[in-house]
């Protein structure tokens, strides 16, 4: 059974940083591309960043480029999202995500709130 568990969210002031983690089980992590999504209140869920199975290829939504970094440790089956220069507009529930055999899996999400 595939399980994705996010952690690391919290309340941070504008300009601050947070590092989100996604621990996984029930999948061959080293063979699986991974992504981070987020959903703000009243808005649709949007892609934040994605990373290939080896970590060699990463992609970011335009508004996150230069501020967010997605990374992974295949030995630990863990995905991270380093978020710097956070803005109030980054406030959202952040989800870890993967697709295996055409089925999409989600974690429960971790809340990030950027506010002074």
KOLTORSE-776555 format. One line per field, with one value per atom (N, C-alpha, C): residue in one letter; residue number from 1; atom name; x negated, y negated, z negated. Coordinates in pm, whole numbers, plus 50000, padded with zeros to 5 digits. Each point is the difference from the previous one (the first is absolute). Example, Ala and Ser with C-alpha at 12.3 -4.5 7.8 and 13.67 -1.06 7.14 Angstrom:
BEGIN
code: [A A A S S S]
pos: [1 1 1 2 2 2]
site: [N CA C N CA C]
X: [48681 50089 49910 50035 49918 50077]
Y: [50569 49881 49880 49895 49881 49891]
Z: [49220 50000 50000 50072 49994 49927]
***
This chain:
BEGIN
code: [X X X X X X X X X X X X X X X X X X X X X X X X X X X X X X X X X X X X X X X X X X X X X X X X X X X X X X X X X X X X X X X X X X X X X X X X X X X X X X X X X X X X X X X X X X X X X X X X X X X X X X X X X X X X X X X X X X X X X X X X X X X X X X X X X X X X X X X X X X X X X X X X X X X X X X X X X X X X X X X X X X X X X X X X X X X X X X X X X X X X X X X X X X X X X X X X X X X X X X X X X X X X X X X X X X X X X X X X X X X X X X X X X X X X X X X X X X X X X X X X X X X X X X X X X X X X X X X X X X X X X X X X X X X X X X X X X X X X X X X X X X X X X X X X X X X X X X X X X X X X X X X X X X X X X X X X X X X X X X X X X X X X X X X X X X X X X X X X X X X X X X X X X X X X]
pos: [1 1 1 2 2 2 3 3 3 4 4 4 5 5 5 6 6 6 7 7 7 8 8 8 9 9 9 10 10 10 11 11 11 12 12 12 13 13 13 14 14 14 15 15 15 16 16 16 17 17 17 18 18 18 19 19 19 20 20 20 21 21 21 22 22 22 23 23 23 24 24 24 25 25 25 26 26 26 27 27 27 28 28 28 29 29 29 30 30 30 31 31 31 32 32 32 33 33 33 34 34 34 35 35 35 36 36 36 37 37 37 38 38 38 39 39 39 40 40 40 41 41 41 42 42 42 43 43 43 44 44 44 45 45 45 46 46 46 47 47 47 48 48 48 49 49 49 50 50 50 51 51 51 52 52 52 53 53 53 54 54 54 55 55 55 56 56 56 57 57 57 58 58 58 59 59 59 60 60 60 61 61 61 62 62 62 63 63 63 64 64 64 65 65 65 66 66 66 67 67 67 68 68 68 69 69 69 70 70 70 71 71 71 72 72 72 73 73 73 74 74 74 75 75 75 76 76 76 77 77 77 78 78 78 79 79 79 80 80 80 81 81 81 82 82 82 83 83 83 84 84 84 85 85 85 86 86 86 87 87 87 88 88 88 89 89 89 90 90 90 91 91 91 92 92 92 93 93 93 94 94 94 95 95 95 96 96 96 97 97 97 98 98 98 99 99 99 100 100 100 101 101 101 102 102 102 103 103 103 104 104 104 105 105 105 106 106 106 107 107 107 108 108 108 109 109 109 110 110 110 111 111 111 112 112 112 113 113 113 114 114 114 115 115 115 116 116 116]
site: [N CA C N CA C N CA C N CA C N CA C N CA C N CA C N CA C N CA C N CA C N CA C N CA C N CA C N CA C N CA C N CA C N CA C N CA C N CA C N CA C N CA C N CA C N CA C N CA C N CA C N CA C N CA C N CA C N CA C N CA C N CA C N CA C N CA C N CA C N CA C N CA C N CA C N CA C N CA C N CA C N CA C N CA C N CA C N CA C N CA C N CA C N CA C N CA C N CA C N CA C N CA C N CA C N CA C N CA C N CA C N CA C N CA C N CA C N CA C N CA C N CA C N CA C N CA C N CA C N CA C N CA C N CA C N CA C N CA C N CA C N CA C N CA C N CA C N CA C N CA C N CA C N CA C N CA C N CA C N CA C N CA C N CA C N CA C N CA C N CA C N CA C N CA C N CA C N CA C N CA C N CA C N CA C N CA C N CA C N CA C N CA C N CA C N CA C N CA C N CA C N CA C N CA C N CA C N CA C N CA C N CA C N CA C N CA C N CA C N CA C N CA C N CA C N CA C N CA C N CA C N CA C]
X: [49916 50084 49911 50022 49920 50044 49903 50028 49902 50053 49921 50036 49900 50026 49917 50069 49932 49982 49896 49975 49915 49989 49911 50071 50130 50072 50008 50052 50015 50026 49989 50019 49863 49985 49872 50027 49910 50016 49959 50053 49956 49848 49944 49855 49933 50076 49943 49989 49956 49976 50063 50035 50047 49949 49984 49962 50104 50069 50100 49938 50051 49955 50119 49973 50100 49934 50040 49949 50094 49945 50082 49979 50097 49991 50095 49973 50088 49977 49890 49969 49849 49960 49859 49957 49964 49979 49896 49894 49890 50037 50115 50046 50118 50032 50126 49976 50051 49997 50097 49967 50079 50030 50102 50037 50051 49997 50068 50110 50117 50111 50039 50080 50055 50141 50077 50136 50029 50026 50038 50152 50050 50145 50069 50101 50077 49933 49886 49929 49981 49970 49975 49861 49986 49869 49907 49876 49904 49867 49932 49869 49898 49919 49892 49868 49966 49873 50007 49917 49991 49854 49972 49864 50003 49902 49993 49956 50007 49970 49856 49909 49859 49966 50091 49972 49928 49971 49922 50076 50133 50083 50103 50006 50099 50074 50122 50080 50077 50020 50066 50106 50105 50093 49927 50039 49928 49986 50104 49998 49910 49956 49916 49852 49974 49862 49910 49887 49905 50026 50118 50033 50014 50051 50024 49902 49963 49913 50057 50026 50046 49879 49998 49889 50050 49917 50040 49878 50025 49897 50058 49955 50057 49965 49889 49964 50095 50058 50092 50146 50023 50137 50071 49929 50052 49986 50101 50006 50002 49934 49999 50041 50041 50023 49946 49890 49944 50065 50060 50070 49937 49949 49937 50078 49973 50064 50151 50057 50143 50083 50110 50091 50139 50080 50136 50077 49971 50066 49961 49898 49958 50081 50085 50083 50091 49990 50077 49975 50078 49976 49912 49886 49903 50008 50005 50016 49884 49962 49908 50083 49945 50080 49913 50058 49937 50106 49961 50089 49934 50072 49949 50106 49962 50093 50130 49986 50108 50091 49961 50077 49923 50069 49936 50016 49891 50001 49967 50069 49981 49974 49922 49989 50115 49996 50107 49977 49880 49967 49941 49924 49946 50024 50052 50041 49882 49989 49901 50075 49972 50063 49891 50006 49902 50071 49965 50070 49913 50015 49929 50089]
Y: [50118 49882 49875 49916 49878 49900 49949 49897 49885 49880 49877 49916 49960 49924 49873 49886 49871 49946 49921 49931 49877 49916 49885 49867 50003 49875 49922 49878 49917 49857 49914 49857 49934 49919 49933 49858 49910 49860 49985 49899 49973 49986 50060 50002 50118 50075 50113 50125 50108 50127 50115 50103 50126 50113 50116 50119 50108 50037 50105 50135 50102 50137 50087 50101 50100 50136 50074 50136 50096 50100 50089 50147 50081 50144 50067 50126 50077 49979 49937 49978 50014 50021 50003 49856 49934 49856 49961 50077 49964 50008 50058 50013 49909 49913 49925 49851 49932 49854 49948 49886 49945 49852 49952 49860 49943 49868 49925 49917 50001 49915 49915 49898 49923 49953 49974 49950 49894 49880 49889 49997 49941 49992 49934 50066 49945 50011 50067 50013 50146 50024 50136 50045 50131 50056 49974 49960 49968 50070 50029 50062 49898 50041 49915 50038 50128 50047 50150 50049 50144 50039 50128 50050 50141 50030 50133 50103 50125 50107 49995 49956 49991 49866 49905 49865 49913 50055 49926 49894 50011 49903 49942 49869 49934 49894 49977 49896 49923 49870 49914 49916 49970 49898 49866 49915 49875 49917 49995 49914 50056 50124 50062 50006 49975 50010 49902 50050 49918 49988 50040 49995 50138 50095 50135 50097 50103 50105 50135 50084 50136 50093 50096 50095 50131 50102 50132 50077 50096 50094 50140 50066 50131 50106 49983 50096 49991 49881 49979 49995 50016 49994 49873 49890 49873 49891 49916 49885 49875 49893 49874 49885 49893 49874 49889 49941 49885 49875 49922 49879 49879 49909 49878 49878 49887 49874 50017 50059 50029 49871 50008 49886 50042 49903 50035 50083 49977 50074 50148 50036 50141 50077 49931 50066 50102 50125 50108 50129 50099 50137 50065 50052 50056 50153 50058 50144 50063 50117 50087 50086 50031 50068 50089 50112 50081 50073 50048 50078 50135 50105 50136 50078 50053 50077 49922 49874 49911 49962 50037 49961 49893 49892 49891 50019 49985 50013 49866 49971 49876 50029 49913 50002 49920 49981 49927 49849 49961 49859 49942 49894 49926 49851 49932 49861 49905 49911 49893 49867 49920 49870 49893 49906 49892 49871 49951 49883 49931 49869 49924 49982]
Z: [50000 50000 50000 50099 50012 49893 49926 49900 50016 49997 50008 49878 49924 49878 50001 50009 50001 49859 49982 49874 50026 49898 50011 50021 50018 50017 49870 50011 49882 50036 49898 50017 50013 50103 50023 50047 49967 50042 50147 50067 50138 50007 50102 50016 49933 49922 49929 50085 49935 50070 49924 50073 49944 50087 49938 50076 49974 50105 49991 50031 49933 50024 50038 50078 50035 49985 49899 49983 50070 50064 50082 49960 50033 49981 50097 50026 50087 50148 50035 50141 50019 50126 50033 50025 49893 50004 50104 50009 50090 50147 50030 50138 50030 49908 50009 50000 50105 50000 49893 49943 49891 50025 49934 50017 49868 49994 49895 50067 49939 50040 49880 50027 49890 50036 49896 50020 49896 50048 49913 49987 49893 49981 50120 50051 50110 50135 50006 50127 50036 50125 50045 49956 49988 49969 50119 49970 50106 49976 50109 49993 49952 49904 49949 50067 49994 50054 50019 50090 50021 50016 49977 50007 50056 50085 50059 49897 50037 49906 49949 50084 49959 49936 50014 49950 50102 50115 50098 50076 49999 50071 49905 49993 49915 50082 49961 50064 49893 50027 49904 50069 49927 50046 50002 50092 50021 49872 49920 49881 49890 50011 49900 50042 50127 50048 49926 49955 49928 49852 49956 49858 49937 50077 49949 50063 49924 50052 49959 50099 49975 50004 49909 49997 49940 50009 49952 49954 49912 49956 50023 50104 50033 49896 49931 49895 49881 49980 49888 50044 50131 50054 49956 50006 49950 50105 50005 50090 49916 50049 49927 50091 49936 50070 49911 50042 49930 50056 49913 50043 49934 50080 49952 50048 49940 50039 50009 49899 50003 49998 50070 50014 49949 49960 49956 50104 50127 50107 50002 49927 49990 49896 49927 49900 50067 49957 50062 49925 50037 49955 50107 49958 50093 49995 50120 50013 50077 49954 50071 50095 50116 50102 50087 50042 50102 50080 50116 50085 50024 49968 50021 50074 50116 50082 50022 50038 50036 49883 49878 49882 49924 49963 49929 49851 49927 49855 49936 49889 49926 49854 49938 49856 49941 49867 49934 50003 50037 50010 49872 50017 49887 50025 49899 50016 49987 50096 49996 49996 49899 49987 49991 50091 50004 49960 49883 49948 49896 49993 49897 49877]
***
